[in-house]
Amino acid sequence: MKHYVKTDDGYIVADSNEIEFLNIEEDFHGRDLMTFNYKGKEYKSLVVIVAALTPTQWQKRPSGNPQ
């Protein structure tokens, strides 16, 4: 199982050495919202957990069909 966050370059692994972790908090719905630096830019992204699909497969799945 991997945890991903979204950047301008697409989804990257949340515990990657490429990002600098700044903060994690819960949004209004209780989802994990991570603040981090990536390539000199600050981002805020929901943390996406993917067990069986790659980020590309996850993005291409039919809407309304959670896998």
N, C-alpha and C positions, 0 to 999 in steps of 0.2 A: 504494500500500500504506500502510495506516495502523496505528498502534499504539494500543491502547486499554487502559485500566485500569478496574476496577469500583469504583463508589462506591454510597452509599445511593440516589443519583439515577439509577443505571444506569451504563452504560459511557460514558466520556468519552475524548477523544483525549489520549494520554499527554503530548504536547508542547504541550498547551493552556496559554494564559496564566492559566487559572483554577486551576491547581495549582502548588504549590511542591514541587519535587523535593527529597527528603531523602537517598535512598540507593537503590542497586540491587545486588542480590546474586543468587546462584543458589540455588534450593531443592535439596532432596535429590536430585531427578531432573534437575537441570541446567537447569531453566526459570528465566527471568528473573522475579525477585520485586522489585517496586518499592515503596518506602516514600515517601509524599508527604502533604502537607496539602492538603485541599480544603474550602472553606467552614468553616475553623477546626477541622477534625477530622482526626486522623491516620489514614491508611489504609495497608494492605499489600495489594497485589494482584499476581497474575500479569499479565504483559504479554501481551496477546492481539494477534496480527497478523491483520489482515483485508485480503485482497486484492480480492475481488470482491463481498463481502457487507457490508451495513451492520450495525452491532451488533444492531439489531432483527431483521434477517433471520438473523443468526448464531444468536441466542437461539431463534428459532422453527424452526430446521432440525430435521428428524427425528433423534432420537438414534441413534447408530451409523452415521450417514451423513455423514462428514466431507466438506466441500465446499471 
